[in-house]
Amino acid sequence: MNSSDLLADAFERIREAVHGAVEGLSPDDLNARLDPGANSIAWLVWHLTRIQDDHVADAAAAEQVWFSQKWADRFELPFPKGATGFGHSSKQVAAVRVDSAELLLGYFDAVHEQTVRFVSGLDDAALDSVVDESWSPPVTLGVRLVSVIADDLQHAGQAAFVRGSLERR
């Protein structure tokens, strides 16, 4: 296994976790919050997908799927179209509402496809390239991708927890 295979495998595991947390849920369950300050499954999956889309598109010098495939228009969220959920308040979390699991998974799957296409073409040397000089030390592509994977897995796990809690009600 080489680095690109390893990254593709990690992103595939995220896909499995996201689908496991979302498939078959009603809009009520997708948008439910366990308490007034909690994140919904809809927000968690939308946010992890937006961050992945934003970060991978930037690294690949590509347009975000959110824009290129008009997902921003389909979601019709009450924020600037470039919003990713980073720093969202409880009120903003509550504003992320989806009408179907298909919409949420459609966007996630489109981002997943672009991500796997990108990482599958990487070699080890590419992972050492600096993608963000605003940090000290500067962030390499490898570090950025591992960061996205870690964040995605945490949020997918949180979504699975929320689903399990809802199913036990």
N, C-alpha and C positions, 0 to 999 in steps of 0.2 A: 504494500500500500504506500502510495506517495502522499505528499501534502495535499494536493488537490482532491485526491480520493477521500482523505480523512475529513477535509472540510465539507465535501459533498455529503458524506455520511452523517456528519453532525447536523447539517441543515435538514437532511431527510428525517432525522430523529425529532427535530423540532416540528416538522410537518406532521409526523405521526401523533405527537403530543397535542398539537393544535386541533387536528381533526378529532382526536379522542375527546377533547374537551367541548367541542362545538357541535359535532354531527348529531342531528335528530332533536336539537333543542328548539323549543318554541320561542317566539320573540319575547314573551314574558320572562322566560328563564335566561335568555341571553342578556336581557337588560336589567335583571334583578340585582339588587345590592343587598348583601347580608346585613348591613346596617347603613345608616345615612352617610357615613364617611368611607365606606368600602368601594372597591372597584368592581364593576360588573364584568362578566365574561366578555361582553361586547367591547367594552373599553380596553380590557387587557389585550385581547387579540388584535383589535384595531391598532392600539399603540405599539405593540411589538412588531406588527407588520409595517407600520409607518416608519419606525426607527430603522428596521432592516432595509426597507425600500430607500430611505434617505441615505443611509450610510453606504450601502452597496452601490447605488447609482452614482454617488459621489466618487467612490473609489474606482468605479469602472468608466468614469466620464460618460455616463449615460443619463438619459432622462428618467426620472422616477416613473414607475408604472402608475402611480397615483394620478399623474398628469397625462402620460402618453396614452393610457387606455381609458381615460375619463372616469376613473373611480371616484375622484373628488366630487364630480357631478352626481354620481349614483348615490353616494352616501348622504349628500345634502346636509352637511354638518354646519352648525352656526359659528364657525371660526374662520379665520383666514385659511385659504386652501392649503397653504404650506404647513399648517399645524401638524405636530407629530404626537402631541399629548405630553411632551416633556414639560414638567412644572405645572400641569393642570391642577386647578383647584377642585374641590369636591363638586361644586356647581358645574364646572366644565366636564368633569367625569360623567355626571348625570345627563349631560346634553348629548353624549355619544349613545345614540339609540339606533338599533338596526331592526329591520322588519323581517329578516330571515337569516338562517344559518348559511344559506347559499350565497347571499351577498358577502358576508364576512369571509367565508371560505373561498369565494371566487377571487376576491382581492388578495387574500393570503397566497393562494395557489399561483396567481400570476406573478407575485413577487418571488415566490419560491423558485419558479421556473427561471426567472431572470438571474436570481442569485446562483443557482446551480450551474447555469450556463457560464456565468462569470468565473466562479471558483474552479470549474472543471478545466479552464484554460490557463490556470496559473502554474508557474513553476516556483521552486523554492526561492529563487533570487527575487521574484516579484514580491514575496511576502516581507522582504526587508526594505522595500521602498517606503519612503516617508509619505504619509497621506494627510498629516495634520501637524503643522509646525507650531500651533498655538499652545501646545503643552510642553512641559519640560519633564522628561525628555520628549522629543517629538514622537508622534504616534506612527508606527509602521502599519502597513496593510495587514500583516499577520496579527498584530495586537488589536487592530480595529475589528477584524473578523472574529477573533476570539471574544472580544467584548460584546459584539452583537449576538453571538451564540449564547454566551452566559446570560445576557439580558433576556433573550427570547426564551430560554429554558426556564428561567425564574418566572416569567410572566405566564408561560404555558402551564407550569406547575400550579401557579396561583389560580388560573382558570379551571384547572382540573379539581382543585380543592373547592372552589365555589360550586362547581357542578355537583360534586359529591355531597356538599352541604345541602344544596337544593333538593337533591334526590332523597335525602333522608328526612325531609320535612313532611 
